[in-house]
Amino acid sequence: MINESRRGLTLQSFMTFILWVAGILVSLAVGFSMTTGGTLNDSIPYIPSPVAAITGWIVILFTFIGTILVIINRLMN
């Protein structure tokens, strides 16, 4: 019984990690697309390109900060 519960917890932790990494990759893809003048930067209506670029850098910065904070939190616990 304990073994099945532990296996479920391990699978849940693995799936959480996979989804977390996917979220980071999507955030970075969106952020870099907004900063480099990519398709996302040109397709956002009513927002000038410089504002979209600044917003993209904010997304990238917050993604890195969030990633570092999660890693620190995991190491501390």
C-alpha positions as CSV (number, residue, x, y, z in Angstrom):
1,M,0.0,0.0,0.0
2,I,2.8,2.4,0.9
3,N,4.6,1.6,-2.3
4,E,1.6,2.4,-4.5
5,S,1.2,5.7,-2.7
6,R,4.8,6.6,-3.2
7,R,4.7,5.7,-6.9
8,G,1.7,8.0,-7.3
9,L,3.5,10.8,-5.5
10,T,6.6,10.3,-7.7
11,L,4.5,10.4,-10.9
12,Q,2.7,13.5,-9.7
13,S,6.0,15.2,-8.9
14,F,7.4,14.2,-12.4
15,M,4.3,15.6,-14.1
16,T,4.4,18.8,-12.1
17,F,8.1,19.2,-13.1
18,I,7.3,18.6,-16.8
19,L,4.5,21.2,-16.8
20,W,6.7,23.7,-14.9
21,V,9.5,23.3,-17.6
22,A,6.9,23.6,-20.4
23,G,5.6,26.8,-18.8
24,I,9.1,28.3,-18.6
25,L,9.8,27.4,-22.2
26,V,6.5,29.0,-23.4
27,S,7.2,32.1,-21.3
28,L,10.6,32.5,-22.8
29,A,9.4,31.9,-26.3
30,V,6.7,34.6,-26.0
31,G,9.1,37.0,-24.3
32,F,11.8,36.6,-26.9
33,S,9.3,36.9,-29.7
34,M,8.1,40.2,-28.3
35,T,11.6,41.6,-27.9
36,T,13.2,40.6,-31.2
37,G,10.4,42.1,-33.4
38,G,9.1,38.6,-34.2
39,T,5.6,37.7,-35.3
40,L,4.2,38.2,-31.9
41,N,5.6,41.8,-31.6
42,D,3.9,42.8,-34.9
43,S,0.6,41.1,-34.3
44,I,-0.4,42.7,-31.0
45,P,-3.0,45.3,-31.9
46,Y,-2.9,48.8,-30.5
47,I,0.4,48.4,-28.7
48,P,3.4,50.1,-30.2
49,S,6.5,47.9,-30.9
50,P,8.7,49.6,-28.2
51,V,6.0,48.9,-25.5
52,A,5.7,45.3,-26.7
53,A,9.5,44.9,-26.5
54,I,9.7,46.3,-23.0
55,T,6.8,43.9,-22.0
56,G,8.7,41.0,-23.5
57,W,11.8,41.8,-21.5
58,I,9.6,42.0,-18.3
59,V,8.2,38.5,-19.2
60,I,11.8,37.2,-19.6
61,L,13.0,38.8,-16.4
62,F,10.1,37.5,-14.3
63,T,10.5,34.0,-15.8
64,F,14.1,33.9,-14.7
65,I,13.3,35.4,-11.3
66,G,10.5,32.9,-10.8
67,T,12.7,30.0,-11.9
68,I,15.5,31.0,-9.5
69,L,13.0,31.4,-6.6
70,V,11.5,28.0,-7.2
71,I,14.9,26.4,-7.2
72,I,15.9,28.1,-4.0
73,N,12.6,27.1,-2.4
74,R,13.2,23.5,-3.3
75,L,16.7,23.5,-2.0
76,M,15.7,25.1,1.3
77,N,13.0,22.4,1.9
